[in-house]
Each structure stands twice: as structure tokens, then as C-alpha cells.
Amino acid sequence: AIPAYSLVKFGSNDGEVVAAAAATDKIIGVSTEIAAASGERCDVQVDDIAYVLLGGTVTRGDLITADSAGAGVAAAPATGVNNRTIGIAMKSGVVGDIIDVLIYPGSVQG
């Protein structure tokens, strides 16, 4: 299942996405306000400013990556470790908040 406002990555087949489950996943976008069950269609936002459900405390300006449930968390890779990121937090928030994130896919190394 893909919860609303979650970070997503490519699935096993072309045209499919699944919820991201790690900071190292190749995150491609954010699901919209409509959650999707496994195998259902899902709208994914890949640019502009998207709403993201948080799985941790984030400060505006933080680079955002995925936790194990596809929620957004601040990227904080260990030394020598890469994190894939989906964008930049435009607001601060805590677990359960939905904040604006400027979609800007990339990666960061610790």
C-alpha cells in the first residue's frame, strides 16, 4: 500500500511505484492526497512543491529522504554513506505533520 503524501520509488515493473522504505532507495516523487492499495493506480508528484508526511523532526532547509514507512525525514547519512533525497523542507515539522517540500531529487554523502 502507498499512504497519502508518502515518498515513492519505482516498483518491479515499468509504470509501477511502491512506497520508499530506506534513505538509500531511488526516490522519484511523492504520492498525492489519495492513498493507494497494492496494484492500484497512484498519482505521483515529481516536481514543484509537494505535501510530505513526516516520520521525524525536520527543520526548514533540511534535505528530505525516506524512513522505513515512506515518510519524510531529514537526511543524515553516516560517514561514507549515501542518502537519496527528494527535496528541501520549506517548513519545519515533527512526526505526523504534513509539510511543503520543494521537489529536487538528488543524493548526499555523509
C-alpha positions as CSV (number, residue, x, y, z in Angstrom):
1,A,0.0,0.0,0.0
2,I,1.1,3.6,-0.6
3,P,-0.1,6.1,2.0
4,A,-1.1,9.6,1.1
5,Y,1.8,12.1,1.0
6,S,4.5,9.4,1.0
7,L,7.8,9.1,-0.8
8,V,7.8,6.6,-3.6
9,K,10.3,4.7,-5.7
10,F,9.9,2.6,-8.9
11,G,8.3,-0.8,-8.4
12,S,9.3,-4.1,-10.1
13,N,7.7,-3.2,-13.4
14,D,7.6,-0.2,-15.7
15,G,4.8,2.2,-14.7
16,E,4.7,0.9,-11.1
17,V,5.7,2.6,-7.8
18,V,5.9,1.4,-4.2
19,A,6.5,3.3,-1.0
20,A,10.1,4.1,-0.4
21,A,11.5,2.1,2.6
22,A,15.0,3.5,3.1
23,A,17.2,6.5,2.7
24,T,19.2,4.6,0.1
25,D,16.1,4.0,-2.1
26,K,15.9,5.7,-5.5
27,I,13.1,8.1,-4.5
28,I,11.3,9.5,-7.5
29,G,8.4,11.5,-6.1
30,V,5.6,11.9,-3.6
31,S,2.1,10.3,-3.6
32,T,-0.8,12.7,-3.6
33,E,-3.6,13.0,-1.1
34,I,-5.3,9.7,-2.2
35,A,-3.7,6.6,-0.7
36,A,-3.5,3.5,-3.0
37,A,-3.7,-0.2,-2.2
38,S,-1.1,-2.5,-3.8
39,G,-1.7,-2.8,-7.5
40,E,-4.0,0.3,-7.7
41,R,-3.3,3.4,-9.7
42,C,-1.4,6.1,-7.8
43,D,-0.8,9.8,-8.6
44,V,2.8,10.8,-8.1
45,Q,4.1,14.4,-7.9
46,V,7.6,14.7,-9.4
47,D,8.2,18.4,-9.4
48,D,7.1,21.7,-7.8
49,I,6.2,21.8,-4.1
50,A,4.5,18.7,-2.7
51,Y,3.0,17.9,0.7
52,V,5.0,15.2,2.6
53,L,4.0,13.3,5.7
54,L,6.8,13.4,8.2
55,G,8.3,10.5,10.1
56,G,10.7,12.6,12.2
57,T,11.6,16.1,13.2
58,V,12.5,18.3,10.3
59,T,13.8,21.9,10.1
60,R,13.1,24.1,7.1
61,G,16.0,23.8,4.7
62,D,16.7,20.1,5.6
63,L,17.2,17.7,2.7
64,I,14.4,15.1,2.9
65,T,14.8,11.3,2.5
66,A,12.6,8.3,3.4
67,D,12.2,6.4,6.5
68,S,11.1,2.7,6.6
69,A,7.5,3.6,6.0
70,G,7.9,6.1,3.2
71,A,7.5,9.1,5.4
72,G,9.9,12.1,5.1
73,V,12.8,12.5,7.5
74,A,15.9,14.7,7.5
75,A,18.8,13.2,5.5
76,A,21.6,12.4,7.9
77,P,23.9,9.9,6.3
78,A,26.8,8.3,8.3
79,T,30.3,9.0,7.1
80,G,30.8,7.4,3.7
81,V,27.2,6.5,3.3
82,N,24.9,8.0,0.6
83,N,21.3,9.0,1.1
84,R,18.9,9.6,-1.8
85,T,16.8,12.8,-1.3
86,I,13.6,14.0,-2.8
87,G,13.9,17.7,-1.9
88,I,14.2,20.5,0.6
89,A,11.8,21.1,3.5
90,M,10.1,24.5,3.1
91,K,8.7,24.3,6.7
92,S,9.7,22.8,10.0
93,G,7.6,19.9,11.5
94,V,7.5,16.8,13.6
95,V,6.3,13.2,13.3
96,G,2.8,13.2,11.7
97,D,2.9,16.7,10.3
98,I,2.4,17.3,6.6
99,I,4.8,19.9,5.3
100,D,5.7,21.6,2.0
101,V,8.8,20.1,0.3
102,L,10.4,21.6,-2.8
103,I,10.9,18.6,-5.1
104,Y,14.6,18.5,-6.0
105,P,15.8,14.9,-6.3
106,G,19.4,14.2,-5.5
107,S,21.8,12.5,-3.1
108,V,24.0,13.5,-0.2
109,Q,27.0,11.7,1.2
110,G,28.0,11.7,4.9
